[in-house]
Amino acid sequence: MSAENVRFIIGAVLICCGLCFSAIAVVGYFRFNFALNRMHASAMNDTLGILFMLGGLIVMCGLSWHSLKLALVIVFFWIASPVSGHLISRLQVLLEEKPSEHYEDLTDAEYAEAFKKDEKPEETEDERH
Amino acid sequence: MENFKTVFLTAVLFVLGGALAVCLIKAIVTKGITNRIVAVNMIGTFVIMVIAVLSVLLDEAYLCDIAMIYSLASFISSIALTKIYIGIIGERRSKASEADPEVKK
């Protein structure tokens, strides 16, 4: 068992894990009907799918500039994907016509009432100053 | 060993291509702008995986740079699209609330 064979086998196992996560994400996208649920599934593809797939490729390549570039792709994608996911969910909440079917839509007044207990200690601190 | 690597990575490419085609069909068929943006995001991720696998299969390191550029492009495109739509909706709602004060903002 040379080093290259072991590297290939470990890399192949990791790539198969990545393919499994991507397949689960695609099936999840099909099974759900609502956009926020579908984003749950697509985020699984964005994080775990890319990680295992490119991690397996990094192990296959060994330590080199190639693996460093692949690791940089993973790092950038993990930083960028939650931002776009947040914006898409904001758009969906704005466009929603029947919010009561999918989630509780609290107005600002109801939120403030729910968190009234947290605001009181801050007011007493301001009065002291 | 080189033969195994080539065959395995080609099989991985086929599976990824099939998932990509399925996602593309679903992006065309579903209704609603948000569902389509989510599908396009997933397609972008699959494309990045395909480019990375190709870079190892052909043993060319510069293809990883193309993967990085594509991830930047897809990220910016989804952000730009959603920001444009949020702006349009804000304008419509402010116009509607000016015309009729009972409409929800």
gemmi code that builds the backbone of each chain (N, CA, C; Angstrom):
import gemmi

chains = {
    "A": [
        ("MET", (0.834, -1.197, 0.000), (0.000, 0.000, 0.000), (0.869, 1.248, 0.000)),
        ("SER", (1.104, 1.792, -1.166), (1.943, 2.990, -1.236), (1.143, 4.195, -0.788)),
        ("ALA", (1.873, 5.294, -0.592), (1.214, 6.507, -0.101), (0.185, 7.007, -1.093)),
        ("GLU", (0.506, 6.855, -2.393), (-0.416, 7.395, -3.388), (-1.722, 6.614, -3.403)),
        ("ASN", (-1.635, 5.266, -3.236), (-2.854, 4.463, -3.194), (-3.733, 4.844, -2.020)),
        ("VAL", (-3.072, 5.004, -0.822), (-3.851, 5.356, 0.370), (-4.518, 6.700, 0.189)),
        ("ARG", (-3.758, 7.642, -0.400), (-4.331, 8.981, -0.638), (-5.525, 8.884, -1.564)),
        ("PHE", (-5.416, 8.045, -2.610), (-6.535, 7.941, -3.564), (-7.769, 7.359, -2.899)),
        ("ILE", (-7.565, 6.319, -2.033), (-8.723, 5.667, -1.413), (-9.411, 6.619, -0.447)),
        ("ILE", (-8.612, 7.325, 0.399), (-9.223, 8.262, 1.351), (-9.946, 9.370, 0.596)),
        ("GLY", (-9.318, 9.894, -0.465), (-9.951, 10.947, -1.255), (-11.231, 10.467, -1.898)),
        ("ALA", (-11.232, 9.218, -2.401), (-12.439, 8.695, -3.044), (-13.575, 8.559, -2.043)),
        ("VAL", (-13.244, 8.113, -0.809), (-14.295, 7.976, 0.211), (-14.890, 9.348, 0.535)),
        ("LEU", (-14.017, 10.355, 0.693), (-14.520, 11.708, 0.999), (-15.377, 12.252, -0.134)),
        ("ILE", (-14.961, 12.003, -1.387), (-15.757, 12.506, -2.516), (-17.111, 11.822, -2.547)),
        ("CYS", (-17.157, 10.517, -2.230), (-18.457, 9.835, -2.202), (-19.351, 10.419, -1.114)),
        ("CYS", (-18.770, 10.772, 0.058), (-19.551, 11.446, 1.102), (-20.141, 12.749, 0.575)),
        ("GLY", (-19.311, 13.528, -0.144), (-19.796, 14.780, -0.705), (-20.924, 14.561, -1.692)),
        ("LEU", (-20.808, 13.504, -2.507), (-21.877, 13.204, -3.470), (-23.162, 12.819, -2.757)),
        ("CYS", (-23.024, 12.069, -1.634), (-24.220, 11.692, -0.875), (-24.936, 12.932, -0.352)),
        ("PHE", (-24.157, 13.876, 0.218), (-24.792, 15.081, 0.744), (-25.445, 15.885, -0.370)),
        ("SER", (-24.803, 15.960, -1.534), (-25.412, 16.703, -2.636), (-26.695, 16.032, -3.094)),
        ("ALA", (-26.691, 14.683, -3.153), (-27.901, 13.979, -3.573), (-29.026, 14.200, -2.575)),
        ("ILE", (-28.682, 14.176, -1.252), (-29.712, 14.416, -0.233), (-30.267, 15.825, -0.376)),
        ("ALA", (-29.394, 16.788, -0.696), (-29.862, 18.170, -0.850), (-30.794, 18.302, -2.047)),
        ("VAL", (-30.467, 17.629, -3.164), (-31.332, 17.731, -4.344), (-32.686, 17.082, -4.061)),
        ("VAL", (-32.673, 15.915, -3.393), (-33.945, 15.265, -3.044), (-34.749, 16.161, -2.111)),
        ("GLY", (-34.055, 16.816, -1.160), (-34.742, 17.731, -0.260), (-35.357, 18.903, -0.992)),
        ("TYR", (-34.647, 19.409, -2.016), (-35.200, 20.507, -2.796), (-36.485, 20.088, -3.492)),
        ("PHE", (-36.533, 18.835, -3.947), (-37.728, 18.378, -4.640), (-38.892, 18.143, -3.687)),
        ("ARG", (-38.594, 17.640, -2.473), (-39.679, 17.234, -1.595), (-40.376, 18.419, -0.942)),
        ("PHE", (-39.643, 19.515, -0.693), (-40.259, 20.646, -0.042), (-40.990, 21.502, -1.050)),
        ("ASN", (-42.040, 22.227, -0.539), (-42.816, 23.097, -1.417), (-42.561, 24.564, -1.162)),
        ("PHE", (-41.960, 24.905, -0.025), (-41.836, 26.289, 0.384), (-40.378, 26.720, 0.256)),
        ("ALA", (-40.157, 27.987, -0.101), (-38.819, 28.436, -0.462), (-37.859, 28.401, 0.711)),
        ("LEU", (-38.340, 28.752, 1.937), (-37.425, 28.762, 3.076), (-36.985, 27.343, 3.431)),
        ("ASN", (-37.883, 26.364, 3.287), (-37.483, 24.976, 3.526), (-36.479, 24.513, 2.478)),
        ("ARG", (-36.713, 24.948, 1.210), (-35.787, 24.558, 0.148), (-34.418, 25.149, 0.381)),
        ("MET", (-34.369, 26.352, 0.984), (-33.076, 26.961, 1.255), (-32.310, 26.173, 2.307)),
        ("HIS", (-33.053, 25.556, 3.251), (-32.430, 24.669, 4.231), (-31.659, 23.568, 3.541)),
        ("ALA", (-32.315, 22.963, 2.500), (-31.665, 21.867, 1.778), (-30.494, 22.380, 0.937)),
        ("SER", (-30.667, 23.546, 0.287), (-29.592, 24.011, -0.583), (-28.384, 24.451, 0.228)),
        ("ALA", (-28.611, 24.915, 1.480), (-27.479, 25.301, 2.320), (-26.648, 24.081, 2.689)),
        ("MET", (-27.306, 22.916, 2.814), (-26.556, 21.685, 3.083), (-25.615, 21.373, 1.933)),
        ("ASN", (-26.091, 21.588, 0.695), (-25.220, 21.392, -0.456), (-24.080, 22.392, -0.452)),
        ("ASP", (-24.385, 23.650, -0.106), (-23.371, 24.693, -0.164), (-22.245, 24.463, 0.831)),
        ("THR", (-22.568, 23.934, 2.031), (-21.520, 23.804, 3.028), (-20.898, 22.411, 3.009)),
        ("LEU", (-21.694, 21.384, 3.352), (-21.107, 20.047, 3.492), (-20.730, 19.446, 2.142)),
        ("GLY", (-21.541, 19.717, 1.090), (-21.224, 19.130, -0.209), (-19.880, 19.616, -0.714)),
        ("ILE", (-19.682, 20.943, -0.679), (-18.430, 21.523, -1.159), (-17.269, 21.070, -0.279)),
        ("LEU", (-17.496, 21.025, 1.060), (-16.401, 20.686, 1.971), (-15.867, 19.299, 1.689)),
        ("PHE", (-16.773, 18.298, 1.666), (-16.296, 16.929, 1.477), (-15.752, 16.698, 0.083)),
        ("MET", (-16.414, 17.297, -0.926), (-15.949, 17.078, -2.287), (-14.567, 17.652, -2.499)),
        ("LEU", (-14.400, 18.947, -2.155), (-13.100, 19.561, -2.363), (-12.072, 19.031, -1.377)),
        ("GLY", (-12.510, 18.611, -0.166), (-11.589, 17.986, 0.776), (-11.034, 16.690, 0.222)),
        ("GLY", (-11.899, 15.892, -0.412), (-11.426, 14.671, -1.046), (-10.449, 14.959, -2.171)),
        ("LEU", (-10.721, 16.014, -2.958), (-9.800, 16.367, -4.038), (-8.468, 16.858, -3.490)),
        ("ILE", (-8.523, 17.590, -2.325), (-7.278, 18.057, -1.718), (-6.433, 16.867, -1.288)),
        ("VAL", (-7.087, 15.847, -0.670), (-6.347, 14.666, -0.233), (-5.767, 13.926, -1.430)),
        ("MET", (-6.518, 13.896, -2.558), (-6.011, 13.216, -3.757), (-4.789, 13.901, -4.328)),
        ("CYS", (-4.749, 15.259, -4.214), (-3.656, 16.000, -4.839), (-2.409, 15.978, -3.994)),
        ("GLY", (-2.568, 15.806, -2.646), (-1.402, 15.950, -1.792), (-1.128, 17.410, -1.507)),
        ("LEU", (-0.055, 17.681, -0.735), (0.282, 19.056, -0.376), (0.948, 19.745, -1.553)),
        ("SER", (0.275, 20.784, -2.091), (0.865, 21.518, -3.198), (0.106, 22.823, -3.340)),
        ("TRP", (0.464, 23.645, -4.301), (-0.254, 24.899, -4.544), (-1.674, 24.625, -5.013)),
        ("HIS", (-1.877, 23.497, -5.676), (-3.213, 23.130, -6.148), (-4.170, 22.966, -4.976)),
        ("SER", (-3.713, 22.231, -3.925), (-4.579, 22.021, -2.762), (-4.842, 23.325, -2.027)),
        ("LEU", (-3.832, 24.227, -2.006), (-4.052, 25.522, -1.350), (-5.143, 26.301, -2.058)),
        ("LYS", (-5.142, 26.266, -3.408), (-6.177, 26.986, -4.147), (-7.548, 26.385, -3.883)),
        ("LEU", (-7.627, 25.047, -3.817), (-8.926, 24.420, -3.526), (-9.400, 24.802, -2.133)),
        ("ALA", (-8.463, 24.852, -1.146), (-8.857, 25.260, 0.204), (-9.350, 26.698, 0.214)),
        ("LEU", (-8.744, 27.572, -0.608), (-9.207, 28.954, -0.691), (-10.625, 29.031, -1.243)),
        ("VAL", (-10.946, 28.155, -2.217), (-12.310, 28.140, -2.765), (-13.295, 27.770, -1.666)),
        ("ILE", (-12.935, 26.761, -0.838), (-13.819, 26.356, 0.255), (-14.034, 27.533, 1.209)),
        ("VAL", (-12.932, 28.204, 1.602), (-13.038, 29.291, 2.581), (-13.926, 30.401, 2.048)),
        ("PHE", (-13.704, 30.811, 0.786), (-14.521, 31.893, 0.250), (-15.979, 31.489, 0.163)),
        ("PHE", (-16.257, 30.270, -0.240), (-17.645, 29.844, -0.391), (-18.357, 29.771, 0.946)),
        ("TRP", (-17.644, 29.378, 1.999), (-18.268, 29.320, 3.315), (-18.561, 30.711, 3.851)),
        ("ILE", (-17.774, 31.714, 3.424), (-18.050, 33.085, 3.864), (-19.206, 33.671, 3.057)),
        ("ALA", (-19.272, 33.390, 1.752), (-20.234, 34.058, 0.878), (-21.613, 33.428, 0.924)),
        ("SER", (-21.707, 32.119, 1.132), (-23.004, 31.457, 1.026), (-24.030, 31.910, 2.065)),
        ("PRO", (-23.674, 32.098, 3.365), (-24.723, 32.544, 4.293), (-25.270, 33.925, 3.982)),
        ("VAL", (-24.444, 34.808, 3.410), (-24.920, 36.158, 3.089), (-26.022, 36.092, 2.042)),
        ("SER", (-25.774, 35.332, 0.955), (-26.794, 35.250, -0.092), (-28.031, 34.533, 0.418)),
        ("GLY", (-27.846, 33.525, 1.308), (-28.998, 32.839, 1.869), (-29.861, 33.761, 2.702)),
        ("HIS", (-29.201, 34.640, 3.486), (-29.947, 35.591, 4.310), (-30.760, 36.544, 3.445)),
        ("LEU", (-30.143, 37.045, 2.351), (-30.860, 38.001, 1.501), (-32.041, 37.344, 0.797)),
        ("ILE", (-31.866, 36.096, 0.351), (-32.967, 35.414, -0.324), (-34.120, 35.196, 0.646)),
        ("SER", (-33.809, 34.853, 1.908), (-34.900, 34.646, 2.864), (-35.593, 35.954, 3.191)),
        ("ARG", (-34.818, 37.063, 3.204), (-35.454, 38.373, 3.415), (-36.429, 38.681, 2.298)),
        ("LEU", (-36.032, 38.382, 1.059), (-36.912, 38.619, -0.084), (-38.163, 37.776, 0.022)),
        ("GLN", (-38.014, 36.514, 0.445), (-39.168, 35.628, 0.544), (-40.150, 36.127, 1.602)),
        ("VAL", (-39.593, 36.609, 2.757), (-40.494, 37.095, 3.814), (-41.238, 38.338, 3.344)),
        ("LEU", (-40.570, 39.205, 2.535), (-41.243, 40.392, 2.013), (-42.348, 40.017, 1.042)),
        ("LEU", (-42.102, 38.980, 0.213), (-43.051, 38.622, -0.827), (-44.189, 37.749, -0.340)),
        ("GLU", (-44.116, 37.317, 0.935), (-45.043, 36.295, 1.383), (-46.463, 36.814, 1.437)),
        ("GLU", (-47.414, 36.047, 0.804), (-48.815, 36.467, 0.810), (-49.604, 35.796, 1.916)),
        ("LYS", (-49.264, 34.554, 2.278), (-49.975, 33.863, 3.340), (-48.977, 33.449, 4.406)),
        ("PRO", (-48.507, 34.398, 5.242), (-47.453, 34.023, 6.195), (-47.926, 33.083, 7.288)),
        ("SER", (-49.227, 33.130, 7.635), (-49.678, 32.322, 8.766), (-49.598, 30.836, 8.473)),
        ("GLU", (-49.548, 30.471, 7.173), (-49.441, 29.044, 6.843), (-48.082, 28.482, 7.211)),
        ("HIS", (-47.020, 29.336, 7.094), (-45.670, 28.794, 7.183), (-44.950, 29.198, 8.452)),
        ("TYR", (-45.188, 30.417, 8.966), (-44.474, 30.840, 10.161), (-45.302, 31.884, 10.883)),
        ("GLU", (-44.897, 32.182, 12.145), (-45.579, 33.222, 12.910), (-45.032, 34.569, 12.498)),
        ("ASP", (-45.911, 35.487, 12.062), (-45.459, 36.787, 11.606), (-45.761, 37.818, 12.688)),
        ("LEU", (-44.825, 38.051, 13.608), (-45.046, 39.019, 14.676), (-44.759, 40.417, 14.173)),
        ("THR", (-45.608, 41.379, 14.554), (-45.325, 42.770, 14.201), (-44.310, 43.320, 15.192)),
        ("ASP", (-43.849, 44.546, 14.941), (-42.841, 45.149, 15.809), (-43.359, 45.337, 17.221)),
        ("ALA", (-44.644, 45.709, 17.355), (-45.202, 45.948, 18.688), (-45.229, 44.664, 19.490)),
        ("GLU", (-45.577, 43.532, 18.819), (-45.635, 42.261, 19.537), (-44.239, 41.829, 19.953)),
        ("TYR", (-43.237, 42.071, 19.097), (-41.865, 41.732, 19.451), (-41.424, 42.515, 20.672)),
        ("ALA", (-41.716, 43.840, 20.663), (-41.274, 44.688, 21.774), (-41.926, 44.229, 23.073)),
        ("GLU", (-43.202, 43.815, 22.993), (-43.874, 43.357, 24.199), (-43.259, 42.079, 24.718)),
        ("ALA", (-42.871, 41.175, 23.780), (-42.313, 39.885, 24.191), (-40.976, 40.071, 24.874)),
        ("PHE", (-40.194, 41.083, 24.439), (-38.856, 41.268, 25.003), (-38.802, 42.444, 25.956)),
        ("LYS", (-39.933, 42.811, 26.566), (-39.960, 43.959, 27.469), (-39.082, 43.721, 28.679)),
        ("LYS", (-39.019, 42.470, 29.183), (-38.248, 42.178, 30.380), (-36.778, 42.463, 30.161)),
        ("ASP", (-36.253, 42.233, 28.918), (-34.840, 42.467, 28.661), (-34.514, 43.947, 28.646)),
        ("GLU", (-35.512, 44.834, 28.312), (-35.206, 46.257, 28.167), (-35.071, 46.938, 29.505)),
        ("LYS", (-35.775, 46.472, 30.550), (-35.820, 47.211, 31.830), (-34.461, 47.392, 32.473)),
        ("PRO", (-33.597, 46.368, 32.602), (-32.295, 46.607, 33.262), (-31.488, 47.671, 32.553)),
        ("GLU", (-31.573, 47.803, 31.207), (-30.821, 48.832, 30.510), (-31.294, 50.211, 30.908)),
        ("GLU", (-32.622, 50.396, 31.113), (-33.130, 51.723, 31.461), (-32.616, 52.139, 32.827)),
        ("THR", (-32.562, 51.199, 33.792), (-32.080, 51.577, 35.131), (-30.617, 51.962, 35.070)),
        ("GLU", (-29.821, 51.280, 34.198), (-28.409, 51.658, 34.092), (-28.270, 53.063, 33.556)),
        ("ASP", (-29.124, 53.442, 32.561), (-29.016, 54.798, 32.012), (-29.351, 55.833, 33.067)),
        ("GLU", (-30.357, 55.530, 33.934), (-30.767, 56.527, 34.934), (-29.643, 56.779, 35.920)),
        ("ARG", (-28.873, 55.713, 36.210), (-27.757, 55.915, 37.148), (-26.753, 56.885, 36.564)),
        ("HIS", (-26.436, 56.704, 35.250), (-25.468, 57.594, 34.617), (-26.091, 58.974, 34.413)),
    ],
    "B": [
        ("MET", (-3.161, 2.596, -11.447), (-3.724, 3.571, -10.524), (-4.230, 4.794, -11.269)),
        ("GLU", (-3.479, 5.216, -12.303), (-3.942, 6.365, -13.078), (-5.274, 6.055, -13.737)),
        ("ASN", (-5.442, 4.782, -14.201), (-6.685, 4.384, -14.844), (-7.851, 4.473, -13.875)),
        ("PHE", (-7.622, 3.964, -12.614), (-8.679, 4.034, -11.593), (-9.101, 5.464, -11.342)),
        ("LYS", (-8.094, 6.343, -11.213), (-8.395, 7.739, -10.894), (-9.235, 8.355, -12.009)),
        ("THR", (-8.843, 8.110, -13.275), (-9.578, 8.700, -14.390), (-11.004, 8.199, -14.429)),
        ("VAL", (-11.167, 6.868, -14.271), (-12.521, 6.299, -14.350), (-13.389, 6.826, -13.221)),
        ("PHE", (-12.815, 6.879, -11.986), (-13.604, 7.322, -10.843), (-14.033, 8.759, -10.997)),
        ("LEU", (-13.084, 9.627, -11.386), (-13.438, 11.043, -11.505), (-14.407, 11.276, -12.648)),
        ("THR", (-14.329, 10.486, -13.734), (-15.311, 10.638, -14.813), (-16.698, 10.235, -14.344)),
        ("ALA", (-16.773, 9.157, -13.519), (-18.078, 8.763, -12.978), (-18.645, 9.856, -12.082)),
        ("VAL", (-17.775, 10.479, -11.261), (-18.226, 11.577, -10.399), (-18.766, 12.716, -11.254)),
        ("LEU", (-18.081, 13.006, -12.388), (-18.542, 14.069, -13.283), (-19.920, 13.762, -13.852)),
        ("PHE", (-20.157, 12.488, -14.191), (-21.473, 12.137, -14.721), (-22.564, 12.364, -13.690)),
        ("VAL", (-22.295, 11.935, -12.431), (-23.311, 12.094, -11.379), (-23.606, 13.569, -11.144)),
        ("LEU", (-22.539, 14.386, -11.075), (-22.734, 15.820, -10.852), (-23.492, 16.451, -12.008)),
        ("GLY", (-23.181, 16.023, -13.242), (-23.901, 16.560, -14.388), (-25.371, 16.210, -14.357)),
        ("GLY", (-25.697, 14.977, -13.949), (-27.101, 14.591, -13.827), (-27.837, 15.430, -12.795)),
        ("ALA", (-27.202, 15.654, -11.628), (-27.830, 16.480, -10.585), (-28.030, 17.896, -11.087)),
        ("LEU", (-27.059, 18.407, -11.846), (-27.143, 19.752, -12.392), (-28.324, 19.878, -13.352)),
        ("ALA", (-28.491, 18.871, -14.245), (-29.588, 18.915, -15.217), (-30.936, 18.883, -14.504)),
        ("VAL", (-31.022, 18.019, -13.453), (-32.283, 17.914, -12.711), (-32.631, 19.239, -12.041)),
        ("CYS", (-31.610, 19.883, -11.440), (-31.840, 21.182, -10.790), (-32.256, 22.239, -11.805)),
        ("LEU", (-31.665, 22.183, -13.004), (-32.000, 23.165, -14.028), (-33.443, 23.014, -14.476)),
        ("ILE", (-33.891, 21.764, -14.655), (-35.277, 21.532, -15.060), (-36.219, 22.041, -13.984)),
        ("LYS", (-35.869, 21.764, -12.699), (-36.735, 22.215, -11.611), (-36.763, 23.737, -11.534)),
        ("ALA", (-35.632, 24.407, -11.862), (-35.599, 25.866, -11.836), (-36.534, 26.453, -12.879)),
        ("ILE", (-36.687, 25.759, -14.037), (-37.564, 26.280, -15.082), (-39.014, 26.026, -14.717)),
        ("VAL", (-39.293, 24.866, -14.064), (-40.679, 24.458, -13.883), (-41.339, 25.144, -12.692)),
        ("THR", (-40.590, 25.396, -11.590), (-41.248, 25.929, -10.399), (-41.692, 27.358, -10.626)),
        ("LYS", (-42.679, 27.759, -9.786), (-43.194, 29.116, -9.878), (-42.716, 29.893, -8.668)),
        ("GLY", (-42.541, 31.196, -8.838), (-42.089, 32.006, -7.718), (-40.630, 32.357, -7.890)),
        ("ILE", (-40.314, 33.637, -7.646), (-38.971, 34.112, -7.936), (-37.965, 33.522, -6.946)),
        ("THR", (-38.382, 33.361, -5.674), (-37.419, 32.906, -4.672), (-37.004, 31.463, -4.913)),
        ("ASN", (-37.962, 30.613, -5.309), (-37.604, 29.222, -5.600), (-36.571, 29.148, -6.712)),
        ("ARG", (-36.735, 30.016, -7.714), (-35.806, 29.968, -8.846), (-34.427, 30.459, -8.449)),
        ("ILE", (-34.372, 31.483, -7.566), (-33.058, 31.977, -7.152), (-32.335, 30.911, -6.337)),
        ("VAL", (-33.076, 30.184, -5.483), (-32.455, 29.111, -4.707), (-31.910, 28.030, -5.632)),
        ("ALA", (-32.693, 27.696, -6.691), (-32.228, 26.661, -7.629), (-30.980, 27.120, -8.372)),
        ("VAL", (-30.936, 28.393, -8.758), (-29.766, 28.897, -9.475), (-28.539, 28.895, -8.574)),
        ("ASN", (-28.744, 29.169, -7.297), (-27.648, 29.072, -6.335), (-27.079, 27.674, -6.277)),
        ("MET", (-27.991, 26.673, -6.239), (-27.535, 25.280, -6.188), (-26.795, 24.904, -7.460)),
        ("ILE", (-27.298, 25.398, -8.617), (-26.625, 25.094, -9.887), (-25.216, 25.663, -9.871)),
        ("GLY", (-25.056, 26.880, -9.323), (-23.733, 27.476, -9.237), (-22.785, 26.644, -8.399)),
        ("THR", (-23.300, 26.102, -7.272), (-22.454, 25.253, -6.438), (-22.028, 23.993, -7.178)),
        ("PHE", (-22.963, 23.389, -7.915), (-22.604, 22.186, -8.672), (-21.559, 22.494, -9.733)),
        ("VAL", (-21.668, 23.660, -10.361), (-20.689, 24.020, -11.394), (-19.294, 24.155, -10.785)),
        ("ILE", (-19.234, 24.734, -9.559), (-17.929, 24.864, -8.911), (-17.335, 23.500, -8.625)),
        ("MET", (-18.199, 22.563, -8.187), (-17.684, 21.214, -7.930), (-17.167, 20.575, -9.213)),
        ("VAL", (-17.894, 20.788, -10.325), (-17.478, 20.192, -11.603), (-16.134, 20.751, -12.042)),
        ("ILE", (-15.944, 22.085, -11.873), (-14.682, 22.700, -12.299), (-13.531, 22.161, -11.459)),
        ("ALA", (-13.771, 21.987, -10.131), (-12.702, 21.489, -9.268), (-12.327, 20.055, -9.644)),
        ("VAL", (-13.334, 19.209, -9.910), (-13.041, 17.824, -10.293), (-12.276, 17.791, -11.613)),
        ("LEU", (-12.676, 18.666, -12.554), (-11.972, 18.727, -13.839), (-10.519, 19.132, -13.649)),
        ("SER", (-10.285, 20.050, -12.687), (-8.919, 20.524, -12.498), (-8.010, 19.402, -12.010)),
        ("VAL", (-8.560, 18.477, -11.202), (-7.750, 17.336, -10.751), (-7.646, 16.288, -11.850)),
        ("LEU", (-8.731, 16.131, -12.634), (-8.729, 15.099, -13.674), (-7.721, 15.426, -14.762)),
        ("LEU", (-7.675, 16.700, -15.188), (-6.776, 17.104, -16.262), (-5.403, 17.524, -15.755)),
        ("ASP", (-5.248, 17.572, -14.409), (-3.982, 17.954, -13.786), (-3.521, 19.341, -14.216)),
        ("GLU", (-4.499, 20.285, -14.284), (-4.193, 21.673, -14.589), (-4.597, 22.506, -13.378)),
        ("ALA", (-3.627, 23.204, -12.770), (-3.931, 23.902, -11.528), (-4.697, 25.190, -11.759)),
        ("TYR", (-4.628, 25.786, -12.933), (-5.231, 27.105, -13.121), (-6.750, 27.048, -13.191)),
        ("LEU", (-7.332, 25.832, -13.330), (-8.791, 25.751, -13.360), (-9.401, 26.090, -12.002)),
        ("CYS", (-8.637, 25.944, -10.898), (-9.146, 26.334, -9.594), (-9.405, 27.827, -9.535)),
        ("ASP", (-8.580, 28.615, -10.244), (-8.817, 30.060, -10.265), (-10.144, 30.365, -10.923)),
        ("ILE", (-10.485, 29.604, -11.978), (-11.774, 29.796, -12.649), (-12.906, 29.459, -11.686)),
        ("ALA", (-12.714, 28.417, -10.840), (-13.753, 28.066, -9.863), (-13.955, 29.204, -8.874)),
        ("MET", (-12.855, 29.823, -8.425), (-12.968, 30.935, -7.490), (-13.719, 32.095, -8.129)),
        ("ILE", (-13.389, 32.408, -9.397), (-14.048, 33.518, -10.090), (-15.526, 33.220, -10.268)),
        ("TYR", (-15.861, 31.972, -10.583), (-17.275, 31.631, -10.773), (-18.050, 31.743, -9.474)),
        ("SER", (-17.404, 31.360, -8.342), (-18.120, 31.486, -7.069), (-18.379, 32.946, -6.754)),
        ("LEU", (-17.381, 33.828, -7.024), (-17.575, 35.263, -6.845), (-18.741, 35.753, -7.695)),
        ("ALA", (-18.776, 35.326, -8.970), (-19.810, 35.809, -9.893), (-21.206, 35.372, -9.443)),
        ("SER", (-21.353, 34.108, -9.018), (-22.683, 33.640, -8.627), (-23.134, 34.319, -7.349)),
        ("PHE", (-22.192, 34.552, -6.404), (-22.516, 35.230, -5.156), (-23.027, 36.634, -5.432)),
        ("ILE", (-22.284, 37.382, -6.275), (-22.681, 38.753, -6.588), (-23.999, 38.775, -7.344)),
        ("SER", (-24.217, 37.803, -8.241), (-25.460, 37.824, -9.024), (-26.676, 37.605, -8.132)),
        ("SER", (-26.589, 36.657, -7.169), (-27.756, 36.417, -6.317), (-28.002, 37.612, -5.420)),
        ("ILE", (-26.924, 38.244, -4.899), (-27.101, 39.426, -4.048), (-27.720, 40.561, -4.838)),
        ("ALA", (-27.225, 40.804, -6.075), (-27.740, 41.915, -6.873), (-29.218, 41.716, -7.188)),
        ("LEU", (-29.577, 40.481, -7.584), (-30.978, 40.209, -7.931), (-31.898, 40.453, -6.743)),
        ("THR", (-31.520, 39.918, -5.561), (-32.395, 40.067, -4.409), (-32.486, 41.523, -3.970)),
        ("LYS", (-31.369, 42.273, -4.052), (-31.416, 43.684, -3.658), (-32.328, 44.475, -4.595)),
        ("ILE", (-32.252, 44.157, -5.904), (-33.105, 44.866, -6.862), (-34.564, 44.598, -6.547)),
        ("TYR", (-34.906, 43.319, -6.283), (-36.301, 43.001, -6.010), (-36.781, 43.618, -4.705)),
        ("ILE", (-35.912, 43.634, -3.675), (-36.319, 44.248, -2.407), (-36.570, 45.735, -2.617)),
        ("GLY", (-35.730, 46.393, -3.435), (-35.941, 47.804, -3.714), (-37.236, 48.060, -4.447)),
        ("ILE", (-37.535, 47.208, -5.457), (-38.765, 47.380, -6.232), (-39.981, 47.222, -5.338)),
        ("ILE", (-39.945, 46.207, -4.458), (-41.094, 45.961, -3.585), (-41.269, 47.119, -2.629)),
        ("GLY", (-40.139, 47.672, -2.092), (-40.244, 48.813, -1.195), (-40.880, 50.005, -1.875)),
        ("GLU", (-40.473, 50.247, -3.161), (-41.066, 51.364, -3.907), (-42.544, 51.163, -4.114)),
        ("ARG", (-42.925, 49.941, -4.530), (-44.346, 49.686, -4.787), (-45.166, 49.885, -3.535)),
        ("ARG", (-44.644, 49.397, -2.390), (-45.434, 49.485, -1.170), (-45.541, 50.923, -0.698)),
        ("SER", (-44.469, 51.730, -0.871), (-44.571, 53.120, -0.423), (-45.546, 53.881, -1.313)),
        ("LYS", (-45.546, 53.570, -2.645), (-46.515, 54.227, -3.532), (-47.929, 53.824, -3.169)),
        ("ALA", (-48.127, 52.535, -2.889), (-49.471, 52.053, -2.555), (-49.927, 52.652, -1.241)),
        ("SER", (-49.016, 52.800, -0.272), (-49.442, 53.351, 1.022), (-49.711, 54.835, 0.915)),
        ("GLU", (-49.014, 55.543, -0.034), (-49.344, 56.957, -0.243), (-50.725, 57.100, -0.836)),
        ("ALA", (-51.046, 56.216, -1.790), (-52.350, 56.319, -2.453), (-53.464, 55.934, -1.498)),
        ("ASP", (-53.282, 54.836, -0.754), (-54.339, 54.341, 0.122), (-53.757, 54.088, 1.491)),
        ("PRO", (-54.082, 54.884, 2.520), (-53.380, 54.746, 3.805), (-53.651, 53.442, 4.535)),
        ("GLU", (-54.591, 52.602, 4.066), (-54.884, 51.384, 4.807), (-54.024, 50.208, 4.371)),
        ("VAL", (-53.292, 50.372, 3.249), (-52.509, 49.243, 2.737), (-51.317, 48.985, 3.654)),
        ("LYS", (-51.007, 47.704, 3.872), (-49.912, 47.327, 4.777), (-48.577, 47.711, 4.139)),
        ("LYS", (-47.663, 48.274, 4.945), (-46.366, 48.734, 4.413), (-45.354, 47.610, 4.433)),
    ],
}
model = gemmi.Model(1)
for chain_id, residues in chains.items():
    chain = gemmi.Chain(chain_id)
    for i, (resn, *xyz) in enumerate(residues, 1):
        res = gemmi.Residue()
        res.name, res.seqid = resn, gemmi.SeqId(i, " ")
        for name, pos in zip(("N", "CA", "C"), xyz):
            atom = gemmi.Atom()
            atom.name, atom.element = name, gemmi.Element(name[0])
            atom.pos, atom.b_iso = gemmi.Position(*pos), 0.0
            res.add_atom(atom)
        chain.add_residue(res)
    model.add_chain(chain)
structure = gemmi.Structure()
structure.add_model(model)
structure.setup_entities()
